């Protein structure tokens, strides 16, 4: 469990193109991401999964760091 910014950086580095654009991963609050190491690389088993959350717990609002 950690802050969304850290999750975004990890996903960008291990699953993405390592561009440093962590915001594009946009992790949801309370989302679950599970990564498996396969040899020398990482694979996303679950990425930004929110299926465990009830509908009334989901927010459509974007944080201010999305404003640019």
Backbone as JSON, one array per atom type, in Angstrom:
{
  "sequence": "XXXXXXXXXXXXXXXXXXXXXXXXXXXXXXXXXXXXXXXXXXXXXXXXXXXXXXXXXXXXXXXXXXXX",
  "N": [[0.85, -1.15, 0.0], [0.62, 2.17, -0.9], [1.25, 5.61, -1.85], [-0.42, 7.11, -4.65], [1.26, 8.42, -6.49], [3.74, 7.17, -6.21], [3.01, 4.6, -6.98], [2.32, 5.12, -9.66], [4.86, 5.84, -10.7], [6.27, 3.43, -10.36], [4.76, 1.7, -12.03], [5.16, 2.98, -14.5], [7.95, 2.71, -14.8], [8.37, -0.11, -14.64], [6.43, -1.37, -16.23], [5.8, 0.31, -18.3], [7.13, 2.68, -20.65], [9.14, 3.9, -19.32], [9.22, 6.71, -19.23], [8.96, 8.64, -17.36], [6.55, 9.8, -17.08], [4.49, 9.53, -14.93], [1.92, 10.36, -14.29], [0.24, 9.65, -16.35], [-0.5, 7.04, -15.83], [-2.42, 7.22, -13.89], [-3.45, 6.2, -11.2], [-6.23, 4.9, -9.47], [-7.92, 5.79, -6.41], [-7.62, 3.48, -3.82], [-7.17, 1.38, -5.58], [-6.01, -1.79, -6.82], [-2.92, -3.11, -7.68], [-1.04, -5.67, -9.07], [2.03, -7.09, -9.61], [4.08, -9.38, -11.37], [7.27, -10.82, -11.35], [8.95, -11.93, -14.1], [11.46, -13.69, -15.17], [13.76, -11.37, -16.21], [12.05, -9.24, -16.32], [8.96, -7.42, -15.65], [5.52, -8.24, -15.27], [2.17, -7.16, -15.54], [-0.28, -8.37, -13.51], [-2.66, -7.61, -12.28], [-3.69, -4.37, -12.86], [-4.31, -1.29, -11.61], [-6.83, -2.04, -10.68], [-10.2, -1.81, -9.8], [-12.39, -3.28, -9.22], [-13.27, -4.34, -6.84], [-14.45, -2.33, -5.43], [-17.4, -0.62, -4.32], [-19.89, 0.94, -6.42], [-20.66, 3.51, -5.51], [-18.39, 4.39, -4.29], [-16.62, 5.27, -6.13], [-14.96, 7.92, -7.82], [-15.26, 10.55, -10.17], [-13.75, 12.74, -10.41], [-10.78, 14.52, -11.27], [-7.5, 14.81, -9.94], [-5.73, 17.87, -9.09], [-3.17, 17.82, -10.23], [-3.51, 16.96, -12.78], [-4.18, 19.08, -14.27], [-3.03, 21.25, -16.73]],
  "CA": [[0.0, 0.0, 0.0], [1.43, 3.37, -1.0], [0.68, 6.78, -2.52], [-0.62, 6.94, -6.08], [2.42, 8.9, -7.24], [4.74, 6.1, -6.18], [2.47, 3.53, -7.83], [2.47, 5.56, -11.05], [6.28, 5.76, -11.07], [6.62, 2.0, -10.48], [4.12, 1.17, -13.24], [5.84, 3.57, -15.65], [9.29, 2.13, -14.9], [8.4, -1.57, -14.79], [5.51, -1.86, -17.27], [5.68, 1.29, -19.37], [8.31, 3.01, -21.44], [10.08, 4.59, -18.42], [9.32, 8.09, -19.7], [8.82, 9.56, -16.24], [5.18, 10.34, -17.1], [3.72, 8.72, -13.99], [0.54, 10.82, -14.24], [-0.56, 8.96, -17.37], [-1.01, 5.79, -15.27], [-3.6, 7.67, -13.17], [-3.98, 5.18, -10.29], [-7.44, 5.24, -8.71], [-7.86, 5.57, -4.97], [-7.93, 2.11, -3.36], [-6.98, 0.4, -6.64], [-5.04, -2.85, -6.56], [-2.03, -3.49, -8.77], [-0.21, -6.82, -8.72], [3.03, -7.32, -10.64], [4.87, -10.6, -11.24], [8.56, -10.78, -12.02], [9.13, -13.08, -14.99], [12.83, -13.53, -15.66], [14.31, -10.05, -15.9], [11.04, -8.2, -16.57], [7.75, -7.44, -14.82], [4.23, -8.32, -15.97], [1.03, -6.73, -14.74], [-1.34, -9.35, -13.31], [-3.76, -6.65, -12.1], [-3.17, -3.0, -12.88], [-5.31, -0.27, -11.35], [-8.11, -2.74, -10.58], [-11.13, -1.25, -8.8], [-13.61, -4.1, -9.24], [-13.68, -4.65, -5.47], [-15.07, -1.15, -4.83], [-18.8, -0.36, -4.7], [-20.03, 2.05, -7.37], [-20.74, 4.82, -4.85], [-17.06, 4.75, -3.79], [-15.82, 5.74, -7.26], [-15.03, 9.36, -8.09], [-14.9, 10.93, -11.53], [-12.95, 13.96, -10.35], [-9.35, 14.37, -11.48], [-6.69, 15.66, -9.06], [-5.23, 19.1, -9.73], [-1.94, 17.61, -11.0], [-3.88, 16.69, -14.17], [-4.37, 20.36, -14.97], [-1.73, 21.58, -17.26]],
  "C": [[0.9, 1.22, 0.0], [0.66, 4.46, -1.73], [0.59, 6.54, -4.02], [0.54, 7.41, -6.93], [3.5, 7.84, -7.32], [4.29, 4.94, -7.07], [2.63, 3.89, -9.3], [3.9, 5.46, -11.54], [6.69, 4.3, -11.27], [6.02, 1.42, -11.76], [4.81, 1.7, -14.5], [7.21, 2.92, -15.87], [9.26, 0.65, -15.26], [7.51, -2.09, -15.9], [5.47, -0.95, -18.49], [6.99, 1.51, -20.11], [9.35, 3.79, -20.64], [10.32, 6.03, -18.88], [9.32, 9.1, -18.56], [7.44, 10.18, -16.16], [4.27, 9.49, -16.24], [2.25, 9.1, -13.96], [-0.33, 10.07, -15.24], [-1.1, 7.62, -16.87], [-2.24, 6.03, -14.41], [-4.19, 6.61, -12.23], [-5.19, 5.7, -9.51], [-7.17, 5.07, -7.21], [-8.32, 4.15, -4.67], [-7.81, 1.05, -4.45], [-5.92, -0.61, -6.23], [-4.24, -3.09, -7.84], [-1.13, -4.61, -8.27], [0.73, -7.06, -9.89], [3.76, -8.61, -10.33], [6.19, -10.39, -11.98], [8.73, -12.08, -12.8], [10.51, -12.91, -15.64], [13.37, -12.18, -15.23], [13.32, -8.91, -16.17], [9.84, -8.39, -15.66], [6.53, -7.51, -15.72], [3.13, -7.89, -15.02], [-0.03, -7.81, -14.69], [-2.66, -8.6, -13.15], [-3.14, -5.27, -12.1], [-4.34, -2.04, -12.72], [-6.72, -0.87, -11.27], [-8.98, -2.15, -9.47], [-12.42, -2.06, -8.72], [-14.11, -4.46, -7.84], [-14.42, -3.5, -4.79], [-16.54, -1.04, -5.24], [-18.88, 0.89, -5.58], [-20.05, 3.41, -6.68], [-19.4, 5.25, -4.25], [-16.17, 5.32, -4.89], [-16.04, 7.22, -7.5], [-14.59, 9.62, -9.51], [-14.0, 12.15, -11.56], [-11.47, 13.63, -10.54], [-8.62, 15.27, -10.5], [-6.13, 16.86, -9.82], [-3.95, 18.88, -10.5], [-2.24, 17.24, -12.44], [-4.07, 17.98, -14.96], [-3.02, 20.81, -15.53], [-1.75, 22.7, -18.16]]
}
